[in-house]
Amino acid sequence: MYGEFSPCNAPFNNMYFNTQGEVAPCWKLPGFGDKWSKDRSVNDIWNGEHFQKYRDALLQNKFLDRCKECKHEMDNDVWPLAKAYGELPVNKNGYPSMIELEVSNQCNLECIMCSPLLSNGLAKKAGMGDHRGMLEPYDDSFREQLKEYYPHLKELRFNGGEPFAQKLVLDICEDIAEINPGLPISIATNGTVMNKRVRHLLDICNIQINISIDSLIPEAYSKIRINGDLSKVMENLEIFKDHCKKKDVQISVMVNPMRNNWEEMPSFLDFCHKHDVKLWFNTVLYPRHLSIWNLPTDELKVIYDKLSTMTARRKRLNEYNKLRHLVEDQIANWLMDSYTESKPDDLHP
């Protein structure tokens, strides 16, 4: 049980908005939930039938749609997404305690594991969005509707695209600085954007930084994060570290373990220990040709054996448990699934 009174708190404490205007209790459920428009407000959605459907189901211990994936992870003792939402309270005043925003796919990079929904460069190549490939479903009326929620939130998160390159994100941060300046704002960034306005927001807001770095080798980094510059990211990392130290807020490095970088995962543990930052691993299920989970059993076994050996040597390092979880829980679980021919994709509706 990860929620206060149901297996998952998400429908009771969270709203997730994506770059297509879809709104759902968590990032796994867009397409099964609601959609924001000028005729359907944030309040309409939060109090609407789609959110209530998931609340009612979970109260009866029923798992709808992709909620079944979390159920699979719970049953296999793998850290489920539901646990993250269990760490936040359910507000008794009826408002969500967290909002997750992907307001635009505007991004200066075209990462090989990314989606056109999160990169306008990739979207342009795929013939999506406007002439620049931009997906921007939210306007100033959306910005105004959100202001009612800020006094009640415990956290607000920006993901998707490059938030520091998006005007609406910066505008929302300034609104929060006026209405609830202590509200923790978590921003997932590729670490390449730094300018006067970003520095100003770092000064006036309570911003927690999650910086994505998928290789510590410049040549490998540039092949993964197209248009990115690892040296620039390292420069900005120092700026972000100084900000987080002054504000006494968290800074994390996020890594996507894939077929072309998995051997670097122990090096990221060393890196984060050296820089005194948190470490998180993101599960990459798609695109399939980059994912680890769907590799043949013999290849998964090689990865598990090598990483298990390298992990065991680092027990005294900060964030050791993050790497141990990746290897001993997640990859080990995929390996067991491969023996039984049960893959995560089997759970998709």
C-alpha positions as CSV (number, residue, x, y, z in Angstrom):
1,M,0.0,0.0,0.0
2,Y,1.7,3.2,-1.2
3,G,-1.2,5.6,-0.8
4,E,-2.9,6.8,2.4
5,F,-6.0,4.8,1.7
6,S,-5.5,3.2,-1.7
7,P,-2.6,1.5,-3.6
8,C,-1.7,4.9,-5.2
9,N,-2.2,8.5,-4.2
10,A,-1.8,9.9,-7.7
11,P,-5.4,10.5,-8.6
12,F,-5.9,12.1,-5.2
13,N,-2.8,14.4,-5.0
14,N,-1.4,15.0,-8.5
15,M,-2.2,16.5,-11.9
16,Y,0.1,15.7,-14.9
17,F,-0.1,17.9,-18.0
18,N,1.7,16.9,-21.2
19,T,2.7,18.7,-24.4
20,Q,-0.5,17.6,-26.2
21,G,-2.8,19.2,-23.6
22,E,-3.6,15.8,-22.1
23,V,-4.1,15.7,-18.3
24,A,-3.9,12.6,-16.1
25,P,-3.1,11.5,-12.6
26,C,0.4,10.5,-13.6
27,W,2.7,10.4,-16.7
28,K,1.7,6.8,-17.5
29,L,-2.0,7.7,-18.1
30,P,-2.3,10.4,-20.8
31,G,-4.7,9.3,-23.4
32,F,-6.8,7.7,-20.7
33,G,-7.6,10.9,-18.9
34,D,-8.8,14.4,-19.8
35,K,-7.7,17.2,-22.0
36,W,-7.2,20.9,-21.2
37,S,-8.7,23.5,-23.5
38,K,-10.1,27.0,-23.3
39,D,-13.5,25.4,-22.7
40,R,-12.3,22.9,-20.1
41,S,-10.4,24.4,-17.2
42,V,-8.0,23.0,-14.7
43,N,-10.8,23.0,-12.1
44,D,-13.1,21.1,-14.5
45,I,-10.5,18.4,-15.0
46,W,-9.5,18.0,-11.4
47,N,-13.1,17.6,-10.4
48,G,-14.2,15.8,-13.5
49,E,-15.2,12.2,-14.2
50,H,-11.9,11.0,-15.6
51,F,-9.9,11.6,-12.4
52,Q,-12.8,10.3,-10.3
53,K,-12.8,7.0,-12.4
54,Y,-9.2,6.3,-11.2
55,R,-10.0,7.3,-7.6
56,D,-13.0,5.0,-7.4
57,A,-11.1,2.1,-9.0
58,L,-8.1,2.4,-6.7
59,L,-10.3,2.6,-3.6
60,Q,-11.6,-0.8,-4.7
61,N,-8.0,-2.0,-5.3
62,K,-8.7,-2.2,-9.0
63,F,-5.9,-1.2,-11.5
64,L,-7.1,0.3,-14.8
65,D,-5.2,0.9,-18.0
66,R,-1.4,1.4,-17.4
67,C,-2.0,1.3,-13.6
68,K,-1.5,-2.5,-14.3
69,E,2.2,-1.8,-14.8
70,C,2.6,-0.5,-11.3
71,K,0.6,-3.5,-10.0
72,H,3.1,-5.7,-11.8
73,E,6.0,-3.9,-10.2
74,M,4.4,-4.1,-6.7
75,D,3.9,-7.8,-7.1
76,N,7.5,-8.3,-8.1
77,D,9.0,-6.1,-5.3
78,V,10.2,-3.5,-7.9
79,W,10.0,0.2,-7.0
80,P,6.7,1.3,-8.6
81,L,5.8,4.8,-9.7
82,A,3.0,4.6,-7.2
83,K,5.5,4.8,-4.4
84,A,6.6,8.3,-5.5
85,Y,3.1,9.7,-5.2
86,G,2.8,8.0,-1.8
87,E,5.5,10.3,-0.5
88,L,3.3,13.3,-0.9
89,P,0.2,13.9,1.3
90,V,-3.4,14.2,0.1
91,N,-4.6,17.7,0.8
92,K,-7.8,17.7,2.9
93,N,-9.0,20.9,1.3
94,G,-9.6,19.2,-2.1
95,Y,-6.7,20.6,-4.0
96,P,-3.8,18.5,-5.4
97,S,-0.5,18.7,-3.5
98,M,1.6,18.4,-6.7
99,I,1.3,19.5,-10.3
100,E,3.6,18.1,-13.1
101,L,3.9,20.3,-16.2
102,E,5.2,19.6,-19.7
103,V,3.9,22.8,-21.2
104,S,5.9,22.7,-24.5
105,N,8.2,20.5,-26.5
106,Q,10.5,23.4,-27.2
107,C,14.1,22.1,-26.8
108,N,17.5,23.0,-28.1
109,L,18.5,19.3,-28.3
110,E,17.4,16.3,-30.3
111,C,18.3,13.4,-28.0
112,I,18.3,9.9,-29.6
113,M,16.1,8.4,-27.0
114,C,13.6,11.3,-27.0
115,S,10.2,11.7,-28.5
116,P,8.9,14.4,-30.9
117,L,6.4,15.2,-28.1
118,L,9.4,16.5,-26.0
119,S,11.7,17.9,-28.7
120,N,10.5,20.4,-31.4
121,G,13.5,19.5,-33.5
122,L,12.4,15.9,-33.7
123,A,8.8,17.0,-34.1
124,K,9.7,19.1,-37.1
125,K,11.5,16.2,-38.7
126,A,8.4,14.1,-38.0
127,G,6.0,16.7,-39.5
128,M,4.4,17.5,-36.2
129,G,3.5,20.8,-34.7
130,D,3.9,24.2,-36.4
131,H,6.6,25.2,-38.9
132,R,9.2,24.9,-36.0
133,G,7.8,21.6,-34.8
134,M,6.4,23.3,-31.7
135,L,3.6,21.8,-29.6
136,E,2.3,24.6,-27.3
137,P,-1.3,23.7,-26.1
138,Y,-1.4,26.1,-23.2
139,D,-1.9,29.9,-23.2
140,D,-2.2,32.8,-20.7
141,S,-5.6,31.6,-19.5
142,F,-4.0,28.4,-18.4
143,R,-1.3,30.4,-16.6
144,E,-4.1,32.3,-14.8
145,Q,-6.0,29.2,-13.8
146,L,-2.9,27.7,-12.2
147,K,-2.5,30.7,-9.8
148,E,-5.4,29.4,-7.6
149,Y,-3.4,26.2,-7.0
150,Y,-0.1,27.5,-5.9
151,P,-1.0,28.2,-2.2
152,H,-2.1,24.6,-1.8
153,L,0.8,22.8,-3.5
154,K,3.7,21.0,-1.8
155,E,5.7,20.8,-5.1
156,L,5.5,21.7,-8.7
157,R,7.6,19.9,-11.4
158,F,8.6,20.9,-14.9
159,N,9.6,18.2,-17.3
160,G,9.8,17.8,-21.0
161,G,11.4,19.8,-23.6
162,E,14.0,22.2,-22.1
163,P,12.0,24.1,-19.4
164,F,14.6,26.9,-19.1
165,A,14.1,27.7,-22.9
166,Q,10.3,28.0,-22.5
167,K,8.8,31.4,-21.9
168,L,5.6,30.0,-20.2
169,V,7.8,28.1,-17.7
170,L,9.7,31.2,-16.8
171,D,6.5,33.2,-16.5
172,I,4.9,30.6,-14.2
173,C,8.0,30.6,-12.0
174,E,7.7,34.3,-11.6
175,D,4.1,33.9,-10.7
176,I,5.0,31.4,-8.0
177,A,7.7,33.7,-6.7
178,E,5.0,36.3,-6.0
179,I,2.2,34.0,-4.7
180,N,4.1,31.2,-2.8
181,P,7.9,31.9,-3.0
182,G,8.7,28.9,-0.8
183,L,7.0,26.4,-3.0
184,P,9.6,23.8,-4.1
185,I,9.9,23.9,-7.9
186,S,11.6,20.9,-9.5
187,I,13.0,21.4,-13.0
188,A,14.4,18.7,-15.2
189,T,16.9,20.3,-17.5
190,N,19.5,19.3,-20.0
191,G,21.9,21.8,-18.4
192,T,22.7,23.7,-21.6
193,V,20.7,26.8,-21.1
194,M,22.0,29.6,-18.8
195,N,21.1,33.3,-19.2
196,K,20.2,36.4,-17.2
197,R,16.6,35.4,-16.7
198,V,17.4,31.9,-15.6
199,R,19.9,33.3,-13.1
200,H,17.2,35.7,-11.8
201,L,14.7,32.8,-11.3
202,L,17.4,30.8,-9.5
203,D,17.7,33.8,-7.1
204,I,14.0,34.4,-6.4
205,C,12.5,30.9,-6.6
206,N,13.0,27.7,-4.6
207,I,14.2,25.7,-7.6
208,Q,15.5,22.1,-7.3
209,I,17.6,21.1,-10.3
210,N,17.5,17.7,-12.0
211,I,20.2,17.8,-14.7
212,S,20.2,15.1,-17.4
213,I,23.6,13.7,-18.4
214,D,23.8,10.4,-20.2
215,S,27.5,10.1,-20.7
216,L,30.7,11.5,-19.1
217,I,32.6,10.9,-22.3
218,P,32.3,14.0,-24.7
219,E,32.2,11.9,-27.9
220,A,29.6,9.5,-26.5
221,Y,27.6,12.4,-25.0
222,S,27.4,14.2,-28.3
223,K,26.1,11.1,-30.0
224,I,23.3,10.7,-27.5
225,R,22.4,14.4,-26.9
226,I,22.5,15.8,-30.4
227,N,23.5,19.5,-30.4
228,G,24.6,19.3,-26.8
229,D,28.0,20.3,-25.4
230,L,29.2,18.4,-22.4
231,S,31.8,21.0,-21.5
232,K,29.0,23.6,-21.3
233,V,26.9,21.3,-19.2
234,M,29.7,20.9,-16.7
235,E,30.1,24.7,-16.5
236,N,26.4,25.1,-15.8
237,L,26.5,22.3,-13.3
238,E,28.8,24.4,-11.1
239,I,26.4,27.3,-11.3
240,F,23.5,25.1,-10.4
241,K,25.5,23.5,-7.5
242,D,26.2,27.0,-6.1
243,H,22.5,27.9,-6.4
244,C,21.4,24.8,-4.6
245,K,23.9,25.1,-1.9
246,K,22.9,28.7,-1.2
247,K,19.2,27.8,-1.2
248,D,19.8,24.5,0.6
249,V,17.8,22.6,-2.0
250,Q,18.5,19.4,-3.8
251,I,20.4,18.9,-7.1
252,S,20.4,15.6,-8.9
253,V,21.9,14.1,-11.9
254,M,19.5,12.0,-14.0
255,V,20.8,9.2,-16.3
256,N,19.1,7.1,-18.9
257,P,20.7,3.6,-18.9
258,M,20.7,2.3,-22.5
259,R,22.4,-0.2,-24.7
260,N,25.1,2.4,-25.7
261,N,26.0,3.7,-22.2
262,W,25.1,1.1,-19.6
263,E,28.8,0.4,-18.8
264,E,29.1,4.0,-17.6
265,M,26.5,3.6,-14.8
266,P,29.1,2.9,-12.1
267,S,31.1,5.9,-13.3
268,F,28.1,8.1,-12.6
269,L,28.0,6.9,-9.1
270,D,31.7,8.0,-8.8
271,F,30.9,11.3,-10.4
272,C,27.9,12.1,-8.1
273,H,29.9,11.1,-5.1
274,K,32.7,13.5,-6.1
275,H,30.3,16.4,-6.8
276,D,28.1,15.6,-3.8
277,V,24.9,15.5,-5.9
278,K,22.0,13.0,-5.9
279,L,21.7,10.3,-8.6
280,W,18.6,9.0,-10.4
281,F,18.2,6.5,-13.2
282,N,15.3,6.7,-15.6
283,T,13.9,3.6,-17.2
284,V,14.1,3.7,-21.0
285,L,11.5,1.4,-22.4
286,Y,11.4,3.1,-25.8
287,P,12.7,3.3,-28.4
288,R,13.2,-0.4,-28.4
289,H,16.6,-0.4,-30.2
290,L,18.1,1.6,-27.3
291,S,16.4,-0.2,-24.4
292,I,18.0,-2.8,-22.2
293,W,14.8,-4.5,-20.9
294,N,14.0,-6.3,-24.2
295,L,17.5,-7.6,-24.9
296,P,17.9,-11.4,-25.3
297,T,18.5,-13.3,-22.0
298,D,22.2,-14.0,-22.7
299,E,22.9,-10.3,-23.3
300,L,20.9,-9.2,-20.2
301,K,22.9,-11.7,-18.2
302,V,26.2,-10.2,-19.3
303,I,25.0,-6.7,-18.4
304,Y,23.7,-7.9,-15.0
305,D,26.9,-9.8,-14.2
306,K,29.2,-6.9,-15.1
307,L,27.2,-4.2,-13.4
308,S,26.7,-6.4,-10.3
309,T,30.5,-6.8,-9.9
310,M,31.2,-3.1,-10.5
311,T,28.4,-2.1,-8.1
312,A,29.7,-4.3,-5.3
313,R,33.0,-2.4,-5.3
314,R,31.2,0.9,-4.5
315,K,29.2,0.1,-1.3
316,R,30.7,3.0,0.6
317,L,29.8,5.7,-2.0
318,N,26.9,8.1,-1.7
319,E,23.9,7.0,-3.7
320,Y,25.1,3.4,-3.8
321,N,21.6,2.2,-3.2
322,K,20.4,3.9,-6.5
323,L,22.9,1.8,-8.5
324,R,22.1,-1.3,-6.5
325,H,18.4,-0.8,-7.2
326,L,19.0,-0.5,-10.9
327,V,21.1,-3.6,-11.0
328,E,19.6,-5.9,-8.3
329,D,16.0,-4.9,-8.7
330,Q,15.3,-3.5,-12.1
331,I,17.8,-5.3,-14.4
332,A,17.5,-8.5,-12.3
333,N,13.7,-8.4,-12.7
334,W,14.0,-7.9,-16.5
335,L,16.3,-10.9,-16.6
336,M,13.8,-13.0,-14.7
337,D,11.1,-11.8,-17.0
338,S,13.2,-12.8,-20.0
339,Y,13.3,-16.4,-18.7
340,T,9.5,-16.5,-18.4
341,E,9.0,-14.4,-21.6
342,S,7.1,-11.8,-19.5
343,K,8.0,-8.3,-20.7
344,P,6.8,-4.9,-19.6
345,D,5.2,-4.3,-23.0
346,D,2.9,-7.3,-22.3
347,L,1.1,-5.0,-19.8
348,H,0.3,-2.2,-22.2
349,P,-3.4,-2.0,-23.1
